[in-house]
Amino acid sequence: MQTFVKRSIRNIPKMATSAHQNFAKYLATDHMASDLVPLDASKLQVTRTTQPKSKLPKEKLVFGQSFTDHMLTVEFDQASGWGTPEIKPYGPLSLDPSACVFHYAFELFEGMKAYKDSQGKIRLFRPDMNMARFNKSAARICLPTVDGEELIKLISELLKLDQSFVPEGEGYSLYIRPTLIGTSSGLGVGAPDKALLYVICSPVGPYYPTGYKAISLEATDYATRAWPGGVGDKKLGANYAPCIKPQLSAAKNGHQQNLWLFGEEKFITEVGTMNVFFVFKNADTGKKELVTAPLDGTILEGVTRDSILKLARDRLDPNEWEVNERYYTAHEVAEKAENGLLVEAFGSGTAAVVAPIKNIAFNGKDYDVPLVPGEQYGEMAKTVADWIADIQYGVVDSEWSRVIN
């Protein structure tokens, strides 16, 4: 048995890629009846609030703690399909105590943002990517998929109604949380026949209100965030609760986050709830390498991750840089740090865009990650953050930025 386990761990890249490809084929098959009513934005009904909320000064915004006046809801029934979309005053949901979301975690969500540009126009950043991931998550846990463009239209109507909640200024945005839950009542385990899609929005400020604050990481190899054939690449609520304890353990030891390792080789996968990038220097050629783990089904398919890779491949000089998605380990990082070949590292995600890393604790040793002298970030982290912000706020034209008319 021990030999089998060791061989299996060594074959993780092959196993993960195979599992990911097989599930991609599964997703390509339509598992919903074709005669069900599709999601239709033209049927939207709007009920405006009679008690508008007072707005906090933008300097006092705390991530996910205040919400706009309205929310979007749409019910689904397996017998008929999608019901009438409604925008109504923000408020509590009413669910049966036996609803399957409470007992078997039939729940998924997305995280996206709306930005206000210098002309006061509201912009979404690559919402099609969020819709694609939304549907992959839904298919994986037997919840209904949606026409992504119809859901974007509905979200756009919600943004128009609550546009006064979108704060102005770089670093400020409206965080959008599309959520889908199974609402079938009863304690039997099976595919839900009823679901609720809802969208809530929260005005937020800069992730680093006083400027970048590079974080310290503790490598975690005693717990696993995701595994081949699992759901680590889906945006499921069930993925997040088990991650909190390792993060608390890292905090107890003086670190802000944990670095997820996997397998006997200590493959680096993610940092906390973000994707992670490293920059290495090649001792022979002098070229730099921007590297992150591949999409093999064990890491989240981050929109920011994808954006960084595409922008880097388009804008970095290939004579000076390589941009790679490959497997790499904590041992490789430690060796490069000891030999002066670790250039920088940062996490990436919707909330922070980038989270610079200054230190990694691994195998009883602390490894410092270089930062720009006198600053709390590395050069590449700041560069990609600026590239993305310019698109999000409409400073540069891009097909990734969708204006809400």
C-alpha positions as CSV (number, residue, x, y, z in Angstrom):
1,M,0.0,0.0,0.0
2,Q,2.8,2.4,0.9
3,T,4.5,1.8,-2.5
4,F,1.1,2.4,-4.3
5,V,0.6,5.7,-2.4
6,K,4.1,7.0,-3.3
7,R,3.7,6.1,-6.9
8,S,0.3,7.8,-7.0
9,I,1.7,11.0,-5.5
10,R,4.5,11.1,-8.0
11,N,1.9,10.8,-10.8
12,I,-0.1,13.7,-9.5
13,P,0.5,16.0,-12.5
14,K,-0.6,13.2,-14.9
15,M,-3.6,12.2,-12.7
16,A,-4.7,15.8,-12.2
17,T,-4.5,16.6,-15.9
18,S,-6.4,13.4,-16.9
19,A,-9.2,14.1,-14.3
20,H,-9.5,17.7,-15.5
21,Q,-9.8,16.6,-19.2
22,N,-12.4,14.0,-18.4
23,F,-14.6,16.4,-16.4
24,A,-14.2,19.0,-19.2
25,K,-15.8,16.4,-21.5
26,Y,-18.6,15.9,-19.0
27,L,-19.3,19.6,-18.9
28,A,-19.6,19.7,-22.7
29,T,-22.7,17.6,-22.4
30,D,-26.0,19.3,-21.7
31,H,-27.5,17.6,-18.7
32,M,-30.6,19.8,-18.5
33,A,-33.8,19.1,-20.4
34,S,-34.0,21.2,-23.5
35,D,-37.6,22.2,-23.0
36,L,-37.0,24.0,-19.8
37,V,-37.6,27.8,-19.8
38,P,-34.2,29.6,-20.1
39,L,-33.1,32.5,-18.0
40,D,-34.7,35.6,-19.7
41,A,-33.6,39.1,-18.8
42,S,-36.5,40.6,-20.8
43,K,-38.9,39.3,-18.1
44,L,-37.3,41.3,-15.4
45,Q,-39.6,42.8,-12.8
46,V,-38.3,45.7,-10.6
47,T,-39.6,46.8,-7.2
48,R,-37.8,49.8,-5.9
49,T,-37.0,50.3,-2.2
50,T,-39.0,52.8,-0.2
51,Q,-36.3,53.0,2.4
52,P,-33.0,53.9,0.7
53,K,-29.9,53.4,2.8
54,S,-27.5,56.1,3.8
55,K,-24.1,55.7,2.2
56,L,-20.9,55.4,4.1
57,P,-18.1,57.8,3.2
58,K,-15.8,55.7,0.9
59,E,-12.9,56.0,3.3
60,K,-15.0,54.0,5.8
61,L,-15.9,51.1,3.5
62,V,-15.0,47.6,4.8
63,F,-15.0,44.7,2.4
64,G,-18.3,42.9,2.3
65,Q,-19.9,44.7,5.3
66,S,-22.3,47.1,3.7
67,F,-24.7,46.5,0.8
68,T,-26.7,48.3,-1.8
69,D,-30.4,49.0,-1.7
70,H,-31.5,46.2,-4.0
71,M,-30.8,42.5,-4.9
72,L,-31.6,40.3,-7.8
73,T,-33.4,36.9,-7.4
74,V,-34.5,34.2,-9.8
75,E,-36.0,30.9,-8.8
76,F,-35.5,27.6,-10.7
77,D,-37.8,24.6,-10.8
78,Q,-36.8,21.4,-12.6
79,A,-40.3,20.9,-13.8
80,S,-40.4,24.2,-15.7
81,G,-37.1,26.0,-15.7
82,W,-36.1,29.6,-14.8
83,G,-38.8,31.8,-13.3
84,T,-39.3,35.6,-13.5
85,P,-36.2,37.6,-12.5
86,E,-36.8,40.1,-9.8
87,I,-34.9,43.1,-8.6
88,K,-36.3,44.0,-5.2
89,P,-35.2,45.7,-1.9
90,Y,-32.2,44.0,-0.2
91,G,-33.4,41.7,2.5
92,P,-33.4,38.3,4.2
93,L,-34.2,35.0,2.3
94,S,-36.9,32.6,3.5
95,L,-35.9,29.0,3.2
96,D,-37.1,25.7,4.6
97,P,-34.9,24.4,7.4
98,S,-34.5,21.1,5.4
99,A,-33.3,22.9,2.3
100,C,-30.4,20.9,0.7
101,V,-28.1,23.9,0.8
102,F,-27.9,23.7,4.6
103,H,-27.3,20.0,4.8
104,Y,-25.3,19.0,1.7
105,A,-23.7,22.2,0.6
106,F,-25.4,22.7,-2.8
107,E,-23.9,26.2,-3.1
108,L,-21.7,28.2,-5.4
109,F,-20.8,31.8,-5.9
110,E,-18.8,34.2,-8.0
111,G,-16.8,37.3,-7.2
112,M,-16.7,40.2,-9.6
113,K,-16.5,44.0,-9.5
114,A,-18.0,47.1,-11.1
115,Y,-15.8,50.2,-11.5
116,K,-16.6,53.8,-12.1
117,D,-14.3,55.5,-14.7
118,S,-13.3,59.2,-14.9
119,Q,-16.4,59.9,-17.0
120,G,-18.7,58.4,-14.4
121,K,-19.5,55.3,-16.5
122,I,-19.9,51.9,-14.8
123,R,-17.6,49.1,-16.1
124,L,-17.4,45.3,-15.6
125,F,-14.1,43.5,-15.9
126,R,-14.3,40.3,-18.0
127,P,-17.8,39.2,-16.8
128,D,-17.9,36.5,-19.4
129,M,-15.1,34.7,-17.5
130,N,-17.2,34.8,-14.3
131,M,-20.2,33.4,-16.1
132,A,-18.2,30.5,-17.6
133,R,-16.8,29.6,-14.2
134,F,-20.3,30.0,-12.7
135,N,-21.7,27.4,-15.0
136,K,-18.8,25.0,-14.5
137,S,-19.4,25.2,-10.8
138,A,-23.1,24.7,-11.2
139,A,-22.7,21.6,-13.5
140,R,-20.4,20.0,-11.0
141,I,-22.9,20.0,-8.2
142,C,-26.1,19.3,-10.2
143,L,-27.4,22.9,-10.1
144,P,-28.9,24.5,-13.2
145,T,-26.7,26.4,-15.6
146,V,-27.6,29.8,-17.1
147,D,-27.2,31.8,-20.3
148,G,-24.2,33.9,-19.1
149,E,-25.1,36.9,-21.3
150,E,-28.7,37.0,-19.9
151,L,-27.3,37.0,-16.3
152,I,-24.9,39.8,-17.2
153,K,-27.9,41.8,-18.6
154,L,-29.7,41.3,-15.3
155,I,-26.6,42.2,-13.2
156,S,-26.3,45.3,-15.4
157,E,-29.9,46.4,-14.6
158,L,-29.1,45.9,-10.9
159,L,-26.0,48.1,-11.3
160,K,-28.0,50.8,-13.1
161,L,-30.5,50.9,-10.2
162,D,-27.8,51.0,-7.6
163,Q,-25.2,53.0,-9.5
164,S,-24.9,55.6,-6.8
165,F,-23.3,53.0,-4.6
166,V,-20.4,52.5,-6.9
167,P,-17.6,54.6,-5.2
168,E,-15.4,56.8,-7.4
169,G,-11.6,56.6,-7.5
170,E,-8.9,54.0,-8.2
171,G,-9.0,51.2,-5.7
172,Y,-12.7,51.7,-5.1
173,S,-15.4,49.5,-6.6
174,L,-18.6,47.6,-6.2
175,Y,-18.1,44.0,-5.3
176,I,-20.7,41.8,-6.9
177,R,-21.6,38.4,-5.5
178,P,-23.8,36.1,-7.8
179,T,-24.8,33.1,-5.7
180,L,-26.7,29.9,-6.6
181,I,-28.1,27.5,-4.0
182,G,-30.2,24.4,-4.0
183,T,-33.5,24.9,-2.2
184,S,-35.2,21.5,-2.5
185,S,-36.6,20.5,0.9
186,G,-36.1,17.1,2.5
187,L,-33.2,15.2,3.9
188,G,-32.6,12.7,1.1
189,V,-29.4,13.1,-0.8
190,G,-30.0,13.7,-4.5
191,A,-29.9,16.3,-7.2
192,P,-31.9,19.4,-6.3
193,D,-35.1,20.0,-8.2
194,K,-35.3,23.6,-7.0
195,A,-32.7,26.4,-6.8
196,L,-32.4,30.1,-6.1
197,L,-30.0,32.4,-8.0
198,Y,-29.4,35.7,-6.2
199,V,-27.0,38.6,-6.6
200,I,-26.0,41.1,-3.9
201,C,-23.5,44.0,-4.1
202,S,-21.2,45.6,-1.7
203,P,-19.3,48.9,-2.1
204,V,-15.6,48.4,-1.2
205,G,-12.4,50.3,-0.9
206,P,-8.8,49.5,-1.7
207,Y,-7.6,46.2,-0.3
208,Y,-4.6,48.0,1.1
209,P,-6.1,51.3,2.4
210,T,-2.7,52.6,3.4
211,G,-0.8,51.2,0.5
212,Y,0.6,47.7,-0.2
213,K,1.4,45.5,2.8
214,A,3.5,42.5,1.8
215,I,2.4,39.4,3.6
216,S,4.2,36.5,5.3
217,L,3.3,32.9,4.5
218,E,3.5,29.6,6.4
219,A,3.7,26.6,4.1
220,T,0.9,24.1,4.8
221,D,1.5,20.5,4.0
222,Y,-0.5,18.8,6.8
223,A,-3.8,19.7,5.2
224,T,-4.9,19.7,1.5
225,R,-7.0,22.3,-0.1
226,A,-7.8,20.3,-3.3
227,W,-6.8,17.1,-5.0
228,P,-7.0,15.4,-8.5
229,G,-10.6,14.7,-9.4
230,G,-11.9,16.9,-6.7
231,V,-13.6,20.4,-6.9
232,G,-10.7,22.7,-6.2
233,D,-11.2,24.5,-9.5
234,K,-14.8,25.3,-8.7
235,K,-16.1,28.3,-6.8
236,L,-18.0,26.3,-4.2
237,G,-18.7,27.5,-0.7
238,A,-17.7,24.0,0.6
239,N,-14.1,24.7,-0.5
240,Y,-13.7,27.6,1.8
241,A,-14.7,26.6,5.3
242,P,-12.0,23.8,5.6
243,C,-9.4,26.4,4.6
244,I,-9.9,28.6,7.7
245,K,-8.2,26.4,10.3
246,P,-4.8,26.2,8.4
247,Q,-5.0,30.0,8.0
248,L,-5.7,30.5,11.7
249,S,-2.7,28.2,12.4
250,A,-0.5,30.3,10.2
251,A,-1.7,33.5,12.0
252,K,-1.0,31.9,15.4
253,N,2.6,31.5,14.2
254,G,2.9,35.1,13.1
255,H,2.0,34.8,9.4
256,Q,-0.8,36.6,7.5
257,Q,-1.7,33.6,5.2
258,N,-0.8,30.0,4.4
259,L,0.8,28.6,1.3
260,W,-0.9,25.5,0.1
261,L,1.4,22.6,-0.7
262,F,0.4,19.2,-2.2
263,G,1.9,15.8,-2.3
264,E,5.2,14.2,-1.4
265,E,7.0,16.7,-3.7
266,K,5.4,19.7,-2.0
267,F,3.9,21.2,-5.1
268,I,2.9,24.8,-4.7
269,T,-0.8,25.3,-5.6
270,E,-2.3,28.4,-4.1
271,V,-1.9,31.0,-1.3
272,G,-4.9,31.3,1.1
273,T,-7.8,31.8,-1.2
274,M,-5.8,33.2,-4.1
275,N,-3.8,32.0,-7.0
276,V,0.0,32.5,-6.6
277,F,2.8,33.6,-8.9
278,F,6.6,33.5,-8.4
279,V,9.4,35.2,-10.4
280,F,12.6,33.3,-10.7
281,K,15.9,34.2,-12.4
282,N,17.7,31.7,-14.6
283,A,21.3,31.5,-13.4
284,D,22.6,30.5,-16.9
285,T,20.7,32.9,-19.2
286,G,19.8,35.7,-16.9
287,K,16.2,35.6,-18.1
288,K,13.4,35.9,-15.6
289,E,10.5,33.5,-15.4
290,L,7.0,34.3,-14.3
291,V,5.5,31.0,-13.1
292,T,2.2,29.8,-11.7
293,A,0.7,26.3,-11.3
294,P,-1.2,24.9,-14.3
295,L,-4.9,24.5,-14.6
296,D,-5.2,20.8,-13.8
297,G,-8.4,20.8,-11.8
298,T,-6.7,21.4,-8.5
299,I,-6.5,25.2,-8.5
300,L,-9.2,27.8,-9.0
301,E,-9.4,29.2,-12.6
302,G,-8.9,32.8,-11.4
303,V,-10.0,35.6,-13.7
304,T,-7.1,37.8,-12.4
305,R,-4.7,34.8,-12.9
306,D,-5.7,34.5,-16.5
307,S,-5.5,38.2,-17.0
308,I,-2.0,38.4,-15.6
309,L,-0.8,35.6,-17.8
310,K,-2.3,37.0,-21.0
311,L,-1.0,40.5,-20.3
312,A,2.5,39.3,-19.4
313,R,2.7,37.2,-22.5
314,D,1.6,40.1,-24.6
315,R,3.7,42.9,-23.0
316,L,6.9,41.4,-21.5
317,D,10.0,41.2,-23.7
318,P,10.5,37.5,-24.7
319,N,14.2,38.0,-24.8
320,E,14.1,38.8,-21.1
321,W,11.2,36.9,-19.8
322,E,9.5,33.5,-19.9
323,V,5.9,33.1,-18.8
324,N,5.1,29.5,-17.7
325,E,2.2,27.5,-16.2
326,R,4.1,24.5,-14.7
327,Y,4.5,22.4,-11.6
328,Y,7.0,23.7,-9.1
329,T,7.7,22.9,-5.5
330,A,8.5,24.6,-2.2
331,H,11.9,22.9,-2.4
332,E,12.6,24.7,-5.7
333,V,11.6,28.0,-4.2
334,A,13.8,27.4,-1.1
335,E,16.8,26.5,-3.3
336,K,16.3,29.5,-5.5
337,A,16.0,31.8,-2.4
338,E,19.2,30.4,-1.0
339,N,21.0,31.0,-4.3
340,G,19.7,34.5,-4.9
341,L,17.5,33.4,-7.8
342,L,14.1,34.1,-6.2
343,V,13.1,37.5,-7.5
344,E,9.6,38.0,-6.1
345,A,6.2,36.4,-5.3
346,F,2.6,37.5,-5.1
347,G,-0.9,36.2,-4.8
348,S,-3.7,37.2,-7.2
349,G,-7.4,37.5,-7.0
350,T,-10.4,39.8,-7.5
351,A,-10.4,41.4,-4.1
352,A,-6.7,42.5,-3.9
353,V,-5.7,42.0,-7.6
354,V,-2.2,41.3,-6.2
355,A,-1.0,40.5,-2.7
356,P,2.8,40.9,-2.5
357,I,4.7,38.3,-0.5
358,K,7.7,39.1,1.7
359,N,8.5,35.9,3.5
360,I,7.8,32.1,3.4
361,A,8.2,29.7,6.4
362,F,8.9,26.2,5.1
363,N,10.5,23.2,6.8
364,G,11.5,25.1,9.9
365,K,13.2,27.9,7.9
366,D,12.2,31.4,6.9
367,Y,12.9,32.5,3.4
368,D,12.8,36.2,2.6
369,V,11.2,37.2,-0.7
370,P,12.8,40.4,-2.2
371,L,10.8,43.6,-2.4
372,V,11.5,46.9,-4.1
373,P,13.8,48.7,-1.6
374,G,11.8,50.9,0.7
375,E,8.4,49.5,-0.6
376,Q,6.0,46.7,0.2
377,Y,5.8,45.1,-3.2
378,G,7.9,43.6,-6.0
379,E,8.3,45.3,-9.3
380,M,6.2,42.7,-11.3
381,A,3.4,42.8,-8.7
382,K,3.1,46.5,-9.0
383,T,3.4,46.4,-12.8
384,V,0.6,43.8,-13.3
385,A,-1.6,45.6,-10.8
386,D,-1.3,48.8,-12.8
387,W,-1.9,47.0,-16.1
388,I,-5.2,45.6,-14.8
389,A,-6.3,48.8,-13.0
390,D,-5.9,50.8,-16.2
391,I,-8.3,48.4,-18.0
392,Q,-10.8,48.2,-15.1
393,Y,-11.1,52.0,-14.8
394,G,-11.1,52.7,-18.5
395,V,-7.8,54.4,-18.7
396,V,-6.9,52.2,-21.7
397,D,-9.4,50.7,-24.1
398,S,-9.8,47.0,-23.9
399,E,-12.4,44.4,-24.9
400,W,-12.1,43.1,-21.3
401,S,-13.9,46.2,-20.0
402,R,-17.6,46.2,-20.5
403,V,-19.4,49.5,-20.1
404,I,-22.9,49.5,-18.6
405,N,-25.1,51.8,-20.8
